[in-house]
Amino acid sequence: TLHRLPEMINSVRGDRSPVVDISFPEIEKFDRLPEPRAEGPTAFVSIMEGCNKYCTYCVVPYTRGEEVSRPSDDILFEIA
């Protein structure tokens, strides 16, 4: 995940050994959402990320992973 990149760079600088991270923690995906912005009576709320379709022209499944939905309690808390 992108937010771990600085930590990985520091690790390489420290001991000069390569770092490979192929983990894909599903819960962590939603820990770094941008602050919700509401302009007027509407706002965008992220309820899922990723895709399971693997269309030949699309990189989403490879960059964001398979489809993962946020827990409904988290969504309700955000919009309350």
N, C-alpha and C positions, 0 to 999 in steps of 0.2 A: 504494500500500500504506500502511496506517495508520501504520506506524513512520516514514514519511517526512514526515508531517504537520508536526511541529515545524520541520523544515528549510524546508518550503514557507512556513510562517507567517513565519519569520525573513526569508526572501527578500522577501516582500511588504512587511514592515515596513522593510526596508533601502532598497529602491529604488521602492516604491509602484507596482510594475507587477504586473499579474495573473500568476498562475502556473497553468498547466494541465499536468497530468501524466496522460497516458492510457497510459503504459507498463504492461506486465503481465509483468514478468520471472518466468518459471516457477521458476527455481532459487532466487531470492530468497524465494519463498513459504515455504520450509522453514527459512530462516535464523533465524527469530524464534519458533520453537516454544517453548511453556512448558516449564519443567524437568519431566522425568518424575517422577511421584509413584507410589510403590509402597506400598500399604498391605496387608500380608499377602502371599498368594501370587499376587496378580493386579495388573496395571497396564494403563493405556491407552497404546497406542503409535500415533501418527499415521502412517498409511502412504500416505494420499492426501488431496487436498483438492479441492473444486469438484464440479461436476456438468455433464453434457452433455445432460440431459433437457429443460430449459426448460419445465417444467410451468407452466401459466398462473397457478397460485396461489403459486409459489415464487420467492424472490429469490436463492437460492444461486448460480445461474449468473451472475447480474448482480453480486453482491457478492464472490464468491470466484473467479469465473472458471470456465473449463472444467476438466474433471477432469485433475488432474496427480498422478502417483504419485511417491513419493520413490524415490530409487535404493535398490535392495535392500541394497547394502553399508552405506549409512547406517543403515538399519533394523536390520540385524544388529549393527552397532557399538553402537547404542543399547541393545539388549536383552542384550548380552553382559556 
